Amino acid sequence: MKKIILALLLVTLCLPTMAKKNNDNRVVFIMVDGLRWEEIFNGIDSICLNNKKYVSDIAEKQKLYWRATPEERRAALFPFIWGEVSKMGILYGNRNKGSFMNVANGMHFSYPGYNETTTGYPDDKNVNSNDAFPNPNVSILEAANKDPRYQGKVLAFGSWNRFHEIFNQDRSGIPVNAGWDASKNPNATAAEKDYDDIAREIPRQWPTLRYDVFTYRYALEAMKTCHPVLTFVGFGETDDFAHISKYGLYIDSANRFDRFMKDLWEYTQSDPFYKDKTTFIVTCDHGRGNNDPGWKSHGNKVPGASETWMIAFGNQVKAKGEIEGGKQIYNKQVAFTVAKLLDIDFKNTEGNREEPIDLK
């Protein structure tokens, strides 16, 4: 009996050590502001495409993206997602096939959506505007950065300058390169210095949102030189082009996002630090109106604005392709999905855990 008790005691004592064992997984966590599930799963929208108010070069966009069927159209718009990811990963959110994903917050716009997705807590009481206030909730990025295994190995990049507050960079200690920030890499590469120069000199469409190409390029260079274990990349052009009724530019941005994601994936498979160890988690912060002119807007009074989607591929993801049916899932589960991949004991502001989204 004493031997049994001693054995049990040893197992118990080892549990904390086992829980904190070095984890060899890496995560690239991408969010795309306000990109609709309709385009992800159906391709370009014919009503918006053929409206001169929204598209200045209709013939060119038809040539690039219009095809006979939704399956062909989505493959033309997102060649990486439908040519490669659909064969090696999981895609949630095609409501035409009974796969439902939504935000759980009641706001249906950006800051509340990013807060919910990254902290696992839809905080309608405290996060109910896009104003520049420090997020009171702890994100999975902050939790990872406070874990001794990952401290200093978490980086965030975003086109929207509000990511400074969303990730509460002063409290979290996470270097957040967002908006029109220059490189924050202490060992900035020649390429990063060039991006800094170009960003200072280029005309700016929006004062609070830089072009997604800068966000992508800064993230890629940092992955090459700093090798973060958890990298967040937040693209923003899709939402802002939609708000100014530029469907053609919204679509072009969506297509570029697909290419940026492909390039990031291919880089991870060329670097021994990331190769066969990296999971990509990709989603959006909210939906948009599901009709015309509703596609330009979102918010809790716009039908369809709560409707989202998620894509996962890479290490730890089973190749199940497009999900049909299944139970309702929510953005608040995404943070816990990342936590599971990195073996982090994560709880939201209320001290609760949400069920991770099934990647198997």
C-alpha positions in Angstrom: 0.0 0.0 0.0 2.8 2.4 0.9 4.4 1.8 -2.5 1.1 2.5 -4.3 0.7 5.8 -2.3 4.3 6.8 -3.1 3.8 6.1 -6.8 0.6 8.2 -6.8 2.4 11.0 -5.0 5.2 11.0 -7.5 2.7 11.1 -10.4 0.9 14.0 -8.7 4.2 15.9 -8.2 5.1 15.4 -11.8 1.9 16.8 -13.2 2.8 20.5 -13.0 6.2 19.7 -14.7 4.4 17.7 -17.4 1.9 20.5 -18.0 4.8 22.9 -18.4 6.8 20.7 -20.7 8.2 22.6 -23.7 5.7 22.5 -26.5 7.1 22.2 -30.0 4.0 23.7 -31.7 4.0 27.1 -33.4 0.9 29.1 -34.3 0.2 31.7 -36.9 -3.1 33.4 -35.9 -4.6 35.5 -38.8 -7.7 37.7 -38.7 -9.2 39.5 -41.7 -11.5 42.4 -40.9 -15.1 42.0 -42.1 -14.4 39.5 -44.9 -17.7 37.8 -45.5 -18.3 34.1 -45.4 -20.3 34.6 -48.6 -17.1 35.4 -50.6 -15.1 32.7 -48.8 -17.5 30.0 -49.8 -19.2 31.3 -52.9 -16.7 33.6 -54.5 -17.4 37.0 -56.0 -21.0 38.4 -55.6 -22.7 39.0 -59.0 -25.0 41.7 -57.7 -22.1 43.8 -56.3 -19.8 42.9 -59.2 -22.1 44.3 -61.9 -22.9 47.5 -60.1 -20.9 50.5 -61.4 -21.3 52.3 -58.1 -19.2 49.5 -56.5 -16.8 48.4 -59.2 -15.1 50.8 -61.7 -13.5 48.0 -63.8 -16.3 45.5 -64.1 -14.9 43.7 -67.2 -11.5 43.3 -65.6 -13.0 41.9 -62.4 -15.3 39.5 -64.4 -12.2 38.2 -66.2 -10.3 37.7 -63.0 -13.0 36.3 -60.7 -16.2 35.5 -62.5 -16.9 31.8 -63.3 -19.9 29.6 -64.0 -20.3 28.1 -60.5 -19.8 29.1 -56.9 -17.1 26.5 -56.6 -15.2 27.9 -59.6 -15.7 31.4 -58.4 -14.3 30.9 -54.9 -11.3 29.0 -56.4 -10.6 32.0 -58.7 -10.8 34.4 -55.8 -9.0 32.3 -53.2 -6.7 29.9 -55.1 -4.7 29.0 -52.0 -7.7 28.3 -49.8 -9.5 26.2 -52.4 -6.5 24.7 -54.2 -4.5 23.7 -51.1 -6.0 24.5 -47.7 -9.3 22.6 -48.5 -7.2 19.5 -49.1 -5.1 19.7 -46.0 -7.2 21.6 -43.4 -10.7 22.3 -42.0 -13.1 25.1 -43.1 -16.0 26.1 -40.9 -18.8 28.5 -41.7 -20.5 27.6 -45.0 -24.0 28.2 -44.0 -25.3 26.8 -47.3 -24.0 23.4 -46.0 -25.3 23.8 -42.4 -22.0 24.9 -40.8 -22.6 27.9 -38.5 -20.2 30.2 -36.9 -21.0 33.5 -35.3 -19.7 36.1 -32.9 -21.2 35.8 -29.4 -20.9 39.5 -28.6 -23.9 41.8 -29.2 -22.0 44.5 -31.1 -21.0 43.0 -34.4 -18.2 45.4 -35.2 -14.4 45.3 -34.9 -13.0 46.0 -31.4 -15.7 43.8 -29.8 -15.0 41.1 -32.4 -11.3 41.1 -31.9 -11.7 41.2 -28.1 -14.0 38.2 -28.2 -11.9 36.2 -30.6 -8.6 36.8 -28.8 -9.7 36.8 -25.2 -12.6 34.3 -25.3 -14.9 36.8 -23.6 -17.6 38.7 -25.4 -17.5 41.7 -23.1 -20.5 43.9 -24.2 -20.3 45.8 -20.9 -16.8 47.1 -21.3 -15.9 46.6 -25.0 -18.7 48.3 -26.9 -17.0 50.8 -29.1 -14.0 51.2 -31.4 -12.5 53.9 -29.2 -8.9 53.8 -28.2 -9.1 52.4 -24.7 -6.9 49.6 -23.2 -8.6 46.3 -23.3 -9.5 45.2 -19.7 -9.5 41.5 -20.8 -6.4 39.3 -21.2 -5.8 37.8 -24.6 -4.4 34.4 -25.4 -1.3 36.4 -26.8 -0.8 38.0 -23.4 -1.3 34.7 -21.6 1.3 33.1 -23.8 3.7 35.9 -23.3 3.4 35.5 -19.5 4.1 31.8 -19.8 7.9 31.2 -19.2 8.0 28.9 -22.2 6.8 31.6 -24.6 7.9 34.9 -23.0 9.4 37.1 -25.6 8.2 34.7 -28.3 4.9 36.4 -29.1 4.5 39.1 -31.7 1.5 40.9 -33.1 1.1 42.8 -36.4 -2.0 44.6 -37.5 -3.1 47.0 -40.2 -5.5 48.8 -37.8 -3.8 51.0 -35.2 -6.4 49.9 -32.6 -4.4 46.6 -32.0 -2.2 48.6 -29.6 -5.2 48.8 -27.3 -6.8 45.5 -28.2 -3.7 43.6 -27.0 -3.1 46.2 -24.3 0.6 46.4 -25.2 1.6 48.4 -22.1 0.2 45.7 -19.7 0.9 42.6 -21.9 4.4 43.5 -22.8 3.8 42.3 -26.4 5.5 44.3 -29.2 2.5 45.3 -31.3 3.4 46.7 -34.7 0.1 48.2 -36.0 -1.3 51.1 -37.9 1.6 53.1 -39.5 4.2 51.9 -37.0 7.7 51.5 -38.3 9.5 48.2 -37.6 10.0 47.4 -33.9 12.6 44.7 -34.6 15.8 45.7 -32.7 17.7 43.9 -35.5 15.7 45.3 -38.4 16.6 43.9 -41.7 17.4 46.0 -44.8 14.0 45.1 -46.1 12.2 46.4 -43.0 14.1 49.6 -43.2 12.9 49.9 -46.8 9.3 49.3 -45.7 9.7 52.0 -43.1 10.9 54.5 -45.7 8.1 53.6 -48.2 5.4 53.8 -45.5 6.6 57.3 -44.5 6.5 58.5 -48.1 3.5 56.7 -49.6 0.1 58.6 -49.8 -2.2 57.2 -47.1 -5.8 56.3 -47.8 -6.6 56.1 -44.1 -4.8 57.6 -41.1 -5.6 54.8 -38.8 -5.1 51.8 -41.2 -2.1 51.0 -43.2 -2.1 48.9 -46.3 -2.1 45.1 -45.7 1.0 44.6 -47.7 3.0 46.4 -45.0 1.5 44.2 -42.2 2.3 41.1 -44.2 5.8 42.1 -45.0 6.7 43.2 -41.4 5.3 39.9 -40.1 7.2 37.8 -42.6 10.5 39.6 -41.8 10.0 39.2 -38.1 9.3 35.5 -38.5 12.5 35.1 -40.4 14.7 36.9 -37.9 12.9 36.6 -34.5 11.2 33.2 -34.8 8.1 34.0 -32.7 6.2 30.9 -31.5 2.9 32.7 -31.7 2.4 35.3 -34.4 -0.7 37.3 -34.8 -1.4 39.0 -38.2 -4.5 41.3 -38.6 -5.4 42.5 -42.1 -7.9 45.4 -42.4 -8.3 46.6 -46.0 -11.4 44.5 -46.7 -13.5 46.3 -44.0 -12.4 49.8 -44.9 -12.9 49.4 -48.7 -16.4 48.0 -48.0 -17.3 51.0 -45.9 -16.5 53.3 -48.7 -18.5 51.2 -51.2 -15.5 49.9 -53.2 -16.5 46.3 -53.8 -13.9 45.9 -56.5 -11.1 46.9 -54.1 -12.6 44.8 -51.3 -12.4 41.8 -53.6 -8.8 42.6 -54.7 -7.9 42.9 -51.0 -9.5 39.5 -50.3 -7.5 38.0 -53.1 -4.3 39.5 -51.8 -5.0 38.1 -48.3 -5.1 34.6 -49.9 -1.7 35.2 -51.5 -0.2 36.6 -48.3 -1.5 33.6 -46.3 0.0 31.3 -49.0 3.4 33.0 -48.7 3.4 32.8 -44.9 2.6 29.2 -45.1 5.3 28.4 -47.7 7.8 30.3 -45.6 7.0 28.2 -42.5 7.5 25.1 -44.5 11.0 26.3 -45.6 12.3 27.1 -42.2 13.3 24.2 -39.8 12.0 26.2 -36.8 8.5 26.1 -38.3 8.4 23.2 -40.7 5.8 20.6 -39.8 5.3 22.3 -36.4 3.1 25.2 -37.4 -0.7 25.5 -37.2 -2.5 28.3 -39.0 -5.8 29.6 -37.4 -7.6 32.1 -39.7 -10.9 33.9 -39.0 -12.6 37.3 -39.1 -13.9 39.7 -36.4 -17.5 40.0 -37.7 -19.6 39.5 -40.8 -21.3 42.0 -43.1 -24.8 42.6 -44.5 -25.9 39.6 -46.6 -27.5 41.7 -49.3 -27.1 44.9 -51.3 -26.5 47.6 -49.9 -26.0 45.7 -46.6 -22.7 44.3 -47.7 -21.1 47.7 -47.0 -22.1 47.7 -43.4 -22.1 45.7 -40.1 -23.3 46.2 -36.6 -26.1 44.6 -34.6 -28.8 46.1 -36.7 -27.5 44.7 -39.9 -28.7 41.1 -40.8 -25.7 38.8 -41.3 -23.2 40.9 -39.4 -22.7 38.3 -36.7 -21.9 35.5 -39.2 -18.3 34.5 -39.3 -16.0 31.6 -40.5 -12.8 29.9 -39.6 -10.0 28.0 -41.4 -7.3 25.9 -39.8 -4.5 24.0 -41.5 -1.0 22.7 -40.7 0.4 20.7 -37.8 -2.3 19.3 -35.4 -5.1 19.7 -38.1 -6.8 16.8 -39.7 -7.5 17.1 -43.4 -11.3 17.2 -43.2 -12.0 19.9 -45.8 -15.2 21.8 -45.8 -17.4 21.0 -42.8 -21.0 20.2 -43.5 -23.5 20.4 -40.6 -22.2 20.0 -37.1 -22.8 22.1 -34.0 -22.9 25.9 -33.8 -19.5 27.4 -33.0 -18.5 30.9 -31.9 -15.5 33.2 -32.2 -15.1 33.1 -28.4 -13.8 29.5 -28.8 -10.9 30.6 -31.0 -8.7 31.8 -28.1 -9.1 28.4 -26.4 -8.3 26.6 -29.6 -4.9 28.5 -29.8 -4.4 27.8 -26.0 -4.9 24.1 -26.6 -2.3 24.1 -29.4 0.2 25.7 -27.2 -0.7 23.8 -24.0 -1.6 26.9 -22.1 -4.0 26.7 -19.2 -6.1 29.7 -20.3 -9.2 31.1 -18.7 -11.3 34.1 -19.7 -12.1 37.2 -17.6 -14.9 35.3 -15.8 -12.5 32.5 -15.0 -14.2 30.1 -17.5 -12.9 28.0 -20.3 -14.8 27.6 -23.6 -14.6 24.4 -25.6 -11.8 24.6 -28.3 -13.0 24.2 -31.9 -12.4 20.7 -33.2 -9.4 20.5 -35.5 -9.5 16.7 -35.7 
